Every structure is written in structure tokens, then in C-alpha cells.
């Protein structure tokens, strides 16, 4: 059965990145081989969006991050000799070209998050998602990340298969003022706090005809699906599963942090959210209780549940009993302090 909200075939093991403060002067030129980036570690190489069950990407992609009081700095290196791009109009559907993408959920509630895409011509598409597509969300394409700046450097030549093409690299500067509206207390992050973030690289399979890159087609003339390589795999061919994105902790130096227990408990609630939605697809109504989903399984929470004809909510106490965690029927996850 084709479910509205497929269960991701992956465990909760999102990557963690410690985003250090920028301490050196910044010049925007798309290059990462400069002093500004020396203190920033690369992420692990990107993997297929479905995780280990798919083959390893044929080109290596890695990213770096730094921050200061005003901005989040993102850099990435995209290895590979297929460097091309055609779209030139802002807010085009950039992933129709090979691209690099950034996703940011500042408060980890899986709603109200930001998406940014760019191609090798430095054409950008920035948009805002009220909630995930699976939960009925609509993209706000008219949204702009005010003050955002980006640049591309190409080690080779654009749209020239005969050149000695090695890689292209990108830099993106995102002002915190552009994303604070959906952040904790509507402010910039403090050391020890985190954003949920993911990166994606869309790479089309191509052939070379008349010294031009042409998207590869199957025997019926249909364009082959694109490859989706990401920092944090989601277990489905859908990047819009923010609960599985990585954790980017903002640090003052070299301190490290652990994924909070509340986030692990929210994942337990999310597992039940998938089951309840699948049950609805199969039966046309929500279940009366959660017992059939929990019996004999390794849940670490003791949830409560309520449903109407149209929606549901699942919630539990935090481990220290000071907060309540919940996932609503529309997919939003939230945490609030108990009196």
C-alpha cells in the first residue's frame, strides 16, 4: 500500500556537528581553501538519502560551518567532473540542474523551516515551508532570506565536458535575522544551543553529446531519476523528514554536546505518529489506542493518546518530569514546561 506518510527505513542516528565561532576575516568567493575555514571541520561525506541500503555516491561531497553574532556561514565542496548548470532566474526549481541545498529548522519542531538551493551558476532558490509536504504543507516561494549572500568557485569550467573538471565549491552566508522568526525565543542562537540542519546534493546522470552534458534517459526516452546525496539520510526518497536531520550545535570553542534526551523521546513519539497515520490509511479512521503498535516493541516512553475524527495527538512526560513532549496530528513536535 502507498502510504501518505511512509515510514523511514532507518533508525534515529542523526549526525552531530559542532559549529565553531569564526575568528578570521571573511571574503566571499566560493573557495574553502583559505584561512577563514581553517578552524572548521568537514562533515562526513554525504551518503544516499536512503542510507546504507543504497550504493555509495560516485562523487564525494562535504560541508563546513562557522558562526558569529550575525551570521551562519556554510561552505561545501562538491567533487566530480560533471559541472554544469543552465538556470539563471532566481527561485527557479534549481534541482532541475545539479545543485547544493541547505535545510534549517531552528527550533526542531519540524514545522516552519527554511530551504535554500543553488546551482553552479550561483542561481538561488530560497523558500519557506509552513510544514512538511507530507502533512499538507505548502512552500512559500516568494520568501527571501534577506541579506543572504552566496558564491561559487569552479575548479574546471562550467558546461564544458572537455575541460579538466575537478570540483565546484560554494559559500553561503545566512544572517540569523533571516531565520530568527522561527527560532527559539525569536533570537540568534547561544553557545550550546542547536539547529536541525540537512544538506543535499542533487546529481543527475548524464551523457556527453556534442561536448554537452545531456540528462540520461531510459529505453523509453524518460529521464532517469536524479541521485540525492545528503548529510543526514532520511530512509526515504524525501528530504522533508526534519526529525531525522542533523544536529548543529553552536560552540564558543571546542566544547562538545550530546543530543538531548527530549529529542530522543520525540523520536519515540514520531515512530507512533507514523504508525497512526498508516493505520488511518488502511482503515479510514484513527485507532482507539496505541497498544497494538507498542506491544512487544522497544519503546522507552509511556505515551498518552487522544484522537478525533480529524486529528490526533501523542504526548509523554520528559524523563525528568519537568516538560511535556508531544507530536500533533499535523506533524508538529513541541516541548513545553510544566507548571
N, C-alpha and C positions, 0 to 999 in steps of 0.2 A: 504494500500500500504506500502511496506517496503522501507523506505527512506534511502538513503545513509547516511544522517546525521539526525538522529531522533531528534526531539525537546525534550529537557529535560522537564519532567513534574514536574517543581519545580520553585520557584521564586528565585530572587537573594538575598540570605541571608547568605553569607559565614561566617563561624566562624572567629573570630579575636583572636590572641594570642600575648601577649606581652612577647617577649623573652628577659629576663634579662641577664646582664653580669655575667659570672661565677666569683666567688670571692674566691673559696676554691680549695684546691688541688684535682686533679682528678686521680683516679685509675680505669682502665678499667677492670671490672669483670662482667658486666651484671646486677649488682644489683642497684636498685634505693633507697634502704633503707639505705642511707649513707649521710654523711654531705654535700657532693658536691651538691646534689639535693634539699637541704632543702629550698632554695630560689626560686625554680621553681614551679609554679602552674601546676597541671594536666590540660589537656584539658578536655572538656566534654567527657562523654562516647561515644564511636563510635556508629553509627547508621547504618541501612541498606543503601546500596548505592542508593536505590531508595527513601529514605526518609521515612516519616511517613506513607506512604501507605502500607509499609511492616511491619511485626511484629518486635518487639524489639529483638535485638540479644540475644541469650541464654547465652552468656558469655560476661563479661564486659572487655573492652579494653580502656586504656587511655594512653596518651603520655605526655612527658615533653620536654622542650627545654631550652638550655642556649647557650651563645656565648662568645667568647673572640676575640682578634685581629686576631687569626689564624684559629679558628675552629667553626663550628656549632656542638653542642652536642645534640643528640636525645636519649631519653630513653622512653621505653614503658613497660607496664605491661599487660600481656595477661592472664586474669583469665580463669580457666576451667581445667577440669581433663583429657582432651584428648590431651596429649602431645606426639607427635610422629613426626618423620621425617626420611627420607631414603636417600635423595640426598646428595652426597658428592663432586661432581665435580663443581668447580666454573663456573658460567654462565650457569648452568642447568636451565631449566624452573622451577624455585623454587616454583611457585604457584601450582605445582602438589602435593606438600606437603602443610600442613598448613604453613602459613608464615606471616611475617610482612613486609610491604612495605612503602617506602618513595618516594615522588614525589616532585621535586623542579623546579619551573620556576622562575629564579632570576629576570627577567625584566618584567614579566606579559604580554608578547606578545603572549602567547600560542604556541610559536614555540621554538625549541632548549631548551629542558628541560631534566631533569635527573630523572632516575628511579633506585631504589635500592630495592632488595628483599633479605630476609634471612629466613632460617628455624630454627628449634630448635636445629639443629646440627651446627649452625653457618656457614652453607654453603651459599654463597652470589652470587647474580647476579646483576651486575651493568651495565647499558646501557644508551645510549643517543638517544633521539628522535629528529630528524630534524624538524618534525611537527607531528601533531596528525595522527593516523591511518585513521580517517575519511576523512582527507584531503590528503591522499596519502603518509603519512609519513612512513619511514622505520626505524626500530631500528638498531642502531649500536652496535651489541653485543660485538664487540672487544674493545669497550671503557672501560676504567678503571678509577674509581675515585681514582686518585693517592694519596696515603697517608691515604686513608680511613682505619679505624680500627673498629672492632665490637667484641662484646662478648655476650654470652647467659648465664643466670643463670636459673636453673630449680628447682623449689620447688616441688620436687617429683622425678620421674625417667623417663627417655626417653624410649619410646616404651615398657612400662610395665603397662598395664591396671590394674594390681593387686596392684600397689603402691598407696600410699596416695598422689595423684597428686592434686596440688592446682593451680599452675600458672607457666608461664615462663616469664622471663623479658629479655629485650635486651638493649644494649647501642651501639650507632653508633657515631663515630667521623668523621665528614666530613670536611676536610680542605677547606677553602674558595678558595684556589689556584686551587682546582679541579673543581670549578664551576664558577670561575670568568670570563672565556672566554665568557660566555653568560649573564653576569651580567651588570648592569648599569655601563658605562664607564670602563668595564672590571676590576673591582676592588671589594674589600671586602665592605660590607655594612657599612653605617654610622648610628648613632642613629637617629631614626625617619623614616628610610627607611624600605622597606618591601620586602620579597619574597612571591610568591604564593606557597603554600605547601599543600600537602594532605598526609594522611596516610591511609593505607588499611590493613585489616586483612582478609586473605582467610582462611576459616574454612570449611572443608569437613565433611559431615555427615558420621558417621562410625558405624559399628557394631563390637563387640568383638567376635572373633572366635579363640579358642585355645590360649587364652591370647595374642592375637594380634589384633591391630586395622586394620579393613578392610573397605574400602570405601563402603558405602551402595549403592545398586543397586535397580532399579525398577523391575517390574514383568518380563520385557523382558531382564533383565541382563545388562541394561545400567547403568553406574554410574550416580548417582543423581548429579545435578549441585551443585557447591560449593556455600557457603554463602560468600558475600562480605560486610564486615563491615568497615565503613570509618569514618574519622573525618568530612569531608565536603561532604555531599551527592550530587550527580550529577543528580538525577532524571531519569537516565537510567542505565542499567547494563553495564556501560563503565566508567572506572575511567579517561579516557583520554578526559575529558572536562575541561581543565585547567582554563577556565573562571569562573568556579564555585568552584575552590579550595579555601582554607582558606588564610587569610592574617596573616603573621607572621611579626610583627613589632619588630625591634631591638631597645632596650631601654638601657639607661645608669643606670636607677634605676627603679622607679615605675611610670614613666610618661605613659600616655595613648594617643592613636591616633585614629582618625576616618578614615574609608575607604574613600579615596579621591573621590571627585565628578567626576573626569575624569574616574575613574573605573566604576562608576555607569552609566555614559554616554556610555562608551564602551559596557556595558551590553545591553543598548538600541540598539546600532548598531548590537550587536550579535543576538538579537531577530530577527532583519530583515535579517541577514545572514541566519538564519535557514529557514525563510520563502522563501527567494530567492532560496535556494537550493532545498527545497521541490517543489516549482513551476517548477524548471528545471526538476526534476524527473517526474513530472506529464505531462509536455508539451514539453519537448525536447529542450527548449530554455529558456533563461533568460527573465524575464519580462521587459517591456519597462520602467516602473516606479514603484514606491513603494506605490502608492495611495491606492490600494486595500488592502494592508497589514496594513496601518496606519489609515484608515477611522474608526472613532468611537472607537479607542483604546487609551490607556492611555500613549502614548509616550510623553517623556519630552524633546525631541530633535527635531531639524528641519534639517533632513539629506539631503545630496546630493547623487546622484547615477549615475553611469555610467557602461555600460556593453558592452562587445564584444561577439563574438560567443563563446569564450572560457573561459571568466572570467568576474569578476565584481569587483566593489569597492563601499563601502558606507562610507561616511565621514560626519563630522559635526565640528563646532567650539566648543571649550570648553566654559563653561559658562562665563568665564572672557574674552573671545575672544583672548586670548594670544596664544592658541595652536590649532592645528587641530588633531582630533581623527579619526581613520579610521579602518575598517575591510576589508581586501582584500578577493578576491575570494578563495584563498588558505587557508583562515582561520586566517592569521596573523593579530593581532591587534597592532596598533602602535600609538604613540603620537609624534608630533614634534612641536617645537617652530616656531611660525610665525614671519616673518620679521617685 
